[in-house]
Amino acid sequence: MADKVLFDLVSPTKLLVSRQVDMVVVPGEEGDFGAMRAHAPMISAVRPGIIDIHDEGKVTERIFVAGGFSEVTPDRVTVLAEEAYPLAEITRDMAEKRMADAKAAEEKAVSAFDQAAARSLVAIAEALQAAAH
């Protein structure tokens, strides 16, 4: 276990993952980053995308996140996700509905705040559609 890093993925409703892994690749706001044991400490915003969990030389699990924050220390990677779904649970119908809802919110948005929130919903829906393929 000396070369492993503890990975915790937390959504608002539950702890989704908490285990020792070789590496985690996180969709950071400024680009994907891989975190392994002995990584330099950092904090990053997380953009909508897919987290890849690596173990035993391969990707063992893929999880969609709708954004959030991550903290990396030399022995732990923690992602606090706004939403998270195992990739296997995402369907095209789910992604299409999410996009339709986001586009409807975009059309109704009048204030700058509502427009920004709608753009965020569209970005999540686009990433969800990409994950569904």
N, C-alpha and C positions, 0 to 999 in steps of 0.2 A: 504493500500500500504506500510505500515511500514515494513512488513517482506519481501517485494519484492526487487529484484535487477534488475537494468536496463541492458538488454542484447542487445548489438549491434554486428551484424555480417556484415562485409564489405568485398566485393570482389573487384577486380580491376575495375569492371564495374558498380557496384551499391551497395547500402545499402540494404541488403536482409532482415534483421530483426532489429527492434529497438522497444523493448517493455519491460514492467515490467513482470518478471517471478519469480517463486519460487526458481528455481535452474537451472543451466546449467552444463552438464557433457561434458567436452572437452577432446579430445584425445591428451593429452600432450606428448611431446617427451619422457618423462620418465615414462609415464603411464597416464591413465585417471584420471582426477580430477574433483570434483564437486565444484562449486562455488555458494554460497548463500550470502544473505545480511550479512554484518559484517565480510566477509572473510578477512583474512590478505592480504595485498598488495603483488602481485607477478607478474612476467613476465615469460612466458614460450613459447618455440617453440611448434608448433602444428604439429603433424605427420598426414599423411593421415588416415582418419577415419570418424566416425560419431559423430556429436554433438547431444546430446539429450537435448531437452528443456522440463523442468518439470513445470507443473502448476496444481493447484487444485489436488495435490496428484497423478498425473500420467504424463507419457510422452505425450506431446501434439504435438510435432513436432520433426522430425529427419532430419538432414541435413548433407550430405557428404561434407567434406572439403579435399582438396588435400594438405594440409599443410599450414603453415603460422606462425603467432605469436598471443599470447593473453596477455592481461593485465587485471589483476583483482585488484579492489580497494574495499573498504568496501561497496560501493553502486553501482558499475558498473562492468560488464564483457564485454570486447571488444575483438573480434576476427577479425584479419585482415587475411583473407584467400586468398591463391593463386588462388583457384577456389572453388566454392561452388554450390551444386545442392540439391534441396529437394530430399529426398530419393525416393519419388513417381515418379520422372522424370528419374531415372536411370533404364536402361534396360540391359538385358544380352548382346544384340547385341552391345550396346554402350561400355560395359565393355570389351567384346571380341575384338572389334576393337582397343580399347585403349591398350590392352595387345599386340596385333599383332604389332602395331606401336612401342611400347616400346621395344619389342624383336628385331624388325628391327633396331632400333637405337642402341641397345646393340651390335648387330652383326657388325654394321658399325663403332663403336667407336674404335679409335686407340689411341688417346692421353689419359692421365690420367684424364684430365678434362672431355672429352667426355664420358669416361667410368663411371665416377661418376655421370654425368648428366643422362646417360642411366639407371644406377641403381636407381636413383631417380624416373625416369619415370616408371620403372618396379614396384617399391614400391607403387606408386600411382595407377597403373593399378591393382595390387593385391588387394589393399584396395577397389577399385571400384568394382572388381569382387565379393568380400566378401559382399559388400553392396547390390549388385544386387540380391543376393539369399534370 
